[in-house]
Amino acid sequence: MEERTLTIIEHIEEIRKRLITIVVFFAVSVIGGFLLAKPLIKFLQSNGPAADLPLNAFNVIDPIAIYLKVVVFIGIIIILPIIMYQFWAFVSPGLLDTERRVTLSYIPFAFFLFLSGIAFSYFVLLPYVIQFMETLSADLGITQTIGINQYFSFLFQILLPFGFVFQLPVVLLFLSRLGFLNPNVLTKFRKVAYFVLFVIAAFITPPDLVSHLFVTLPLFLLYEVSIIIARVGYKKFLKAEQLRIKEEEEAERERLFAEAKAEQQRQIDEVNARMNNEDN
């Protein structure tokens, strides 16, 4: 009981250290965000869908609010690899050496997929959403007066979710590589997963069929790619598990052989000792 309590305390202490590290690095990344926020705001205002939109400030504090949102957004992007590494470092003591090396290599790919999700949502999805809203406003005879604070809030509500959704292949690969997830489960519940992705797409796209399909189909494709990648990872897990079992069996045979040899030598020594005693 005492050992169990000590183990839990050690885990909590380890989590605390990891969280402190993340907070420290996030503070540093926020400082970097203050340096990069202004050029990024100007870029987002003069490029993409916002280039043709008249953006207005409806509140005195809108400029500082936008600045802080962009700073936090930059901080999240910078700190994301650190968060991934800290999570890996927390679970790595329970992994084999091969699993440590393999799963550590997933971090760059996960970060790349996160940036890919942001790029997809900004360059592909966002223009369709803005175009749909403009068309709908024109059909309803509504003159749009867009607040810059509201625009940036809407922008980040689209960018960040897609960045995290694009992590799906790496997450499933990580779980299958460690043997926690069987790809057959993903195939079995494909219809349920499609429905969930369909609902997610409905929440983040305007209510027209083209935009919805434009988001839903890539999500479905992402799920299928994740299944293929998970199968590759699970096969490697099974192969590593077979190798581990083989090594354990060989080690057990060597141990039994060493014990038998030692027992045989002990018996020989006893016989020799008795013979020497009889001769004396």
C-alpha positions as CSV (number, residue, x, y, z in Angstrom):
1,M,0.0,0.0,0.0
2,E,2.8,2.4,0.8
3,E,4.6,1.6,-2.4
4,R,1.4,2.3,-4.4
5,T,0.9,5.7,-2.7
6,L,4.6,6.6,-3.4
7,T,4.1,5.7,-7.1
8,I,1.1,7.9,-7.4
9,I,2.9,10.8,-5.7
10,E,5.8,10.3,-8.1
11,H,3.5,10.4,-11.1
12,I,1.9,13.6,-9.8
13,E,5.2,15.2,-9.2
14,E,6.3,14.3,-12.7
15,I,3.2,15.8,-14.2
16,R,3.8,18.9,-12.2
17,K,7.3,19.2,-13.5
18,R,6.1,18.8,-17.1
19,L,3.4,21.4,-16.7
20,I,5.9,23.9,-15.2
21,T,8.2,23.3,-18.2
22,I,5.3,23.9,-20.6
23,V,4.3,27.1,-18.8
24,V,7.9,28.4,-18.8
25,F,8.3,27.7,-22.5
26,F,4.8,29.2,-23.2
27,A,5.9,32.4,-21.5
28,V,9.0,32.5,-23.7
29,S,6.9,31.8,-26.8
30,V,4.5,34.6,-25.9
31,I,7.4,37.0,-25.8
32,G,8.3,35.9,-29.3
33,G,4.6,36.3,-30.2
34,F,4.8,40.0,-29.2
35,L,7.6,40.4,-31.8
36,L,5.8,38.5,-34.5
37,A,2.2,39.6,-33.9
38,K,2.3,42.9,-35.7
39,P,3.6,41.6,-39.1
40,L,1.3,38.6,-38.9
41,I,-1.7,40.9,-38.3
42,K,-0.8,43.0,-41.3
43,F,-0.3,39.9,-43.4
44,L,-3.7,38.5,-42.5
45,Q,-5.3,41.9,-43.1
46,S,-3.8,42.4,-46.6
47,N,-3.9,38.8,-47.8
48,G,-6.5,36.0,-48.2
49,P,-10.2,36.7,-47.7
50,A,-9.6,39.8,-45.5
51,A,-7.9,41.6,-48.4
52,D,-11.3,42.5,-49.9
53,L,-13.1,43.0,-46.6
54,P,-13.5,46.4,-44.9
55,L,-12.6,45.6,-41.3
56,N,-13.8,48.0,-38.6
57,A,-13.1,48.4,-34.9
58,F,-16.3,48.6,-32.9
59,N,-14.6,49.0,-29.6
60,V,-11.8,51.1,-28.2
61,I,-10.0,48.0,-27.0
62,D,-10.3,46.0,-30.2
63,P,-6.7,46.7,-31.4
64,I,-5.2,45.4,-28.1
65,A,-7.7,42.5,-28.1
66,I,-6.6,41.4,-31.6
67,Y,-3.0,41.9,-30.7
68,L,-3.3,39.6,-27.6
69,K,-5.3,37.0,-29.6
70,V,-2.6,36.8,-32.2
71,V,0.1,36.6,-29.6
72,V,-1.6,33.7,-27.9
73,F,-2.1,32.1,-31.3
74,I,1.6,32.3,-32.2
75,G,2.5,31.1,-28.7
76,I,0.3,28.0,-29.2
77,I,2.0,27.2,-32.5
78,I,5.5,27.7,-31.0
79,I,4.8,25.7,-27.9
80,L,3.0,22.8,-29.5
81,P,6.2,20.7,-30.2
82,I,7.3,21.3,-26.6
83,I,3.9,20.0,-25.4
84,M,4.2,16.9,-27.6
85,Y,7.7,16.3,-26.3
86,Q,6.7,16.7,-22.7
87,F,3.9,14.2,-23.2
88,W,6.3,11.8,-24.8
89,A,8.8,12.2,-22.0
90,F,6.1,11.5,-19.5
91,V,5.0,8.2,-21.1
92,S,8.4,7.1,-22.4
93,P,9.6,5.4,-19.2
94,G,6.9,2.8,-19.7
95,L,8.1,2.1,-23.3
96,L,10.7,-0.2,-24.8
97,D,13.9,1.4,-26.3
98,T,12.6,0.8,-29.8
99,E,9.2,2.2,-29.0
100,R,10.9,5.3,-27.5
101,R,12.9,6.0,-30.6
102,V,10.0,5.4,-33.0
103,T,7.4,7.4,-31.1
104,L,9.8,10.3,-30.6
105,S,10.1,10.6,-34.4
106,Y,6.3,11.2,-34.6
107,I,6.6,14.7,-33.1
108,P,8.0,16.5,-36.3
109,F,5.3,14.8,-38.4
110,A,2.5,15.8,-35.9
111,F,3.7,19.4,-36.0
112,F,3.8,19.3,-39.8
113,L,0.2,18.0,-39.9
114,F,-0.9,20.7,-37.5
115,L,0.5,23.4,-39.8
116,S,-1.1,21.5,-42.7
117,G,-4.5,21.7,-41.1
118,I,-4.1,25.4,-40.5
119,A,-3.0,26.0,-44.1
120,F,-5.9,23.9,-45.4
121,S,-8.5,25.8,-43.3
122,Y,-7.0,29.2,-44.2
123,F,-6.3,28.8,-48.0
124,V,-9.1,26.4,-48.9
125,L,-11.9,26.5,-46.4
126,L,-12.0,30.1,-45.3
127,P,-12.4,31.7,-48.7
128,Y,-15.4,29.4,-49.4
129,V,-16.9,30.4,-46.0
130,I,-16.4,34.1,-46.6
131,Q,-17.8,33.9,-50.2
132,F,-20.9,32.0,-48.9
133,M,-21.5,34.7,-46.3
134,E,-21.2,37.5,-48.8
135,T,-23.5,35.8,-51.2
136,L,-26.1,35.1,-48.5
137,S,-25.9,38.7,-47.3
138,A,-26.4,40.0,-50.8
139,D,-29.4,37.7,-51.3
140,L,-31.0,38.9,-48.1
141,G,-30.2,42.5,-48.8
142,I,-27.9,42.8,-45.8
143,T,-25.0,45.2,-45.8
144,Q,-22.1,43.6,-43.9
145,T,-20.1,45.7,-41.6
146,I,-17.4,43.4,-40.3
147,G,-15.6,44.0,-37.0
148,I,-11.9,43.2,-37.1
149,N,-12.0,41.7,-33.6
150,Q,-14.9,39.4,-34.7
151,Y,-13.1,38.5,-37.9
152,F,-10.0,37.4,-36.1
153,S,-12.0,35.5,-33.5
154,F,-13.8,33.7,-36.3
155,L,-10.5,33.1,-38.1
156,F,-8.9,31.4,-35.1
157,Q,-12.1,29.3,-34.4
158,I,-11.5,27.8,-37.9
159,L,-7.7,27.5,-37.9
160,L,-7.0,25.8,-34.6
161,P,-9.7,23.1,-34.7
162,F,-8.5,22.0,-38.2
163,G,-4.9,22.0,-36.9
164,F,-5.8,19.6,-34.2
165,V,-8.1,17.5,-36.4
166,F,-5.2,16.9,-38.8
167,Q,-3.4,15.2,-35.8
168,L,-5.6,12.2,-36.2
169,P,-3.2,10.0,-38.3
170,V,-0.3,10.5,-35.8
171,V,-2.5,9.9,-32.8
172,L,-3.9,6.7,-34.2
173,L,-0.4,5.6,-35.3
174,F,0.9,6.3,-31.8
175,L,-1.8,4.3,-30.2
176,S,-1.6,1.4,-32.6
177,R,2.2,1.3,-32.5
178,L,2.0,0.8,-28.7
179,G,-0.7,-1.8,-29.1
180,F,-3.5,0.2,-27.5
181,L,-5.6,0.4,-30.6
182,N,-6.4,-2.3,-33.1
183,P,-7.1,-0.9,-36.6
184,N,-9.9,-3.4,-36.9
185,V,-11.8,-1.4,-34.4
186,L,-11.5,1.7,-36.6
187,T,-12.8,-0.3,-39.5
188,K,-15.7,-1.8,-37.5
189,F,-16.9,1.6,-36.3
190,R,-16.2,3.4,-39.6
191,K,-19.9,4.5,-39.9
192,V,-19.9,5.9,-36.4
193,A,-16.7,7.8,-37.1
194,Y,-18.1,9.1,-40.4
195,F,-21.2,10.4,-38.6
196,V,-19.0,12.2,-36.0
197,L,-16.9,13.8,-38.7
198,F,-20.0,14.8,-40.6
199,V,-21.4,16.5,-37.5
200,I,-18.0,18.2,-36.9
201,A,-18.0,19.5,-40.5
202,A,-21.5,20.8,-40.0
203,F,-20.5,22.9,-37.0
204,I,-17.5,24.5,-38.7
205,T,-18.9,25.1,-42.2
206,P,-21.7,27.4,-43.5
207,P,-25.1,25.7,-44.1
208,D,-24.6,24.9,-47.9
209,L,-24.0,21.6,-49.5
210,V,-20.8,22.5,-51.4
211,S,-19.0,23.9,-48.4
212,H,-20.1,21.0,-46.2
213,L,-18.8,18.4,-48.7
214,F,-15.7,20.5,-49.3
215,V,-14.8,19.9,-45.6
216,T,-16.4,16.5,-45.0
217,L,-14.7,14.6,-47.9
218,P,-11.2,15.6,-46.7
219,L,-12.1,14.5,-43.2
220,F,-13.3,11.2,-44.5
221,L,-10.1,10.8,-46.5
222,L,-8.1,11.7,-43.5
223,Y,-9.8,9.0,-41.5
224,E,-9.1,6.4,-44.2
225,V,-5.5,7.4,-44.3
226,S,-5.3,7.1,-40.5
227,I,-6.6,3.6,-40.7
228,I,-3.9,2.6,-43.2
229,I,-1.2,4.2,-41.1
230,A,-2.6,2.6,-38.0
231,R,-2.4,-0.8,-39.7
232,V,1.2,-0.2,-40.5
233,G,1.9,0.8,-36.9
234,Y,0.0,-2.2,-35.5
235,K,1.9,-4.6,-37.7
236,K,5.1,-3.2,-36.3
237,F,3.8,-3.6,-32.8
238,L,2.9,-7.2,-33.4
239,K,6.3,-7.9,-34.9
240,A,8.1,-6.2,-32.0
241,E,5.9,-8.1,-29.5
242,Q,6.8,-11.4,-31.2
243,L,10.5,-10.5,-31.0
244,R,10.1,-9.5,-27.3
245,I,8.4,-12.8,-26.5
246,K,11.1,-14.7,-28.4
247,E,13.8,-12.9,-26.5
248,E,12.1,-13.6,-23.2
249,E,11.8,-17.3,-24.0
250,E,15.4,-17.5,-25.0
251,A,16.4,-15.7,-21.8
252,E,14.2,-18.1,-19.8
253,R,15.8,-21.1,-21.5
254,E,19.3,-19.7,-20.8
255,R,18.3,-19.1,-17.1
256,L,17.0,-22.7,-16.7
257,F,20.1,-24.1,-18.4
258,A,22.3,-22.0,-16.1
259,E,20.4,-23.2,-13.1
260,A,20.5,-26.8,-14.2
261,K,24.2,-26.5,-14.9
262,A,24.8,-25.0,-11.5
263,E,22.7,-27.7,-9.8
264,Q,24.7,-30.4,-11.7
265,Q,28.0,-28.8,-10.6
266,R,26.7,-28.6,-7.0
267,Q,25.9,-32.3,-7.0
268,I,29.3,-33.2,-8.5
269,D,30.9,-31.1,-5.8
270,E,28.9,-32.9,-3.1
271,V,29.9,-36.3,-4.6
272,N,33.5,-35.4,-4.7
273,A,33.3,-34.1,-1.1
274,R,31.8,-37.4,0.1
275,M,34.4,-39.4,-1.7
276,N,37.2,-37.3,-0.2
277,N,35.7,-37.8,3.3
278,E,35.5,-41.6,2.8
279,D,39.1,-41.7,1.6
280,N,40.1,-39.9,4.7
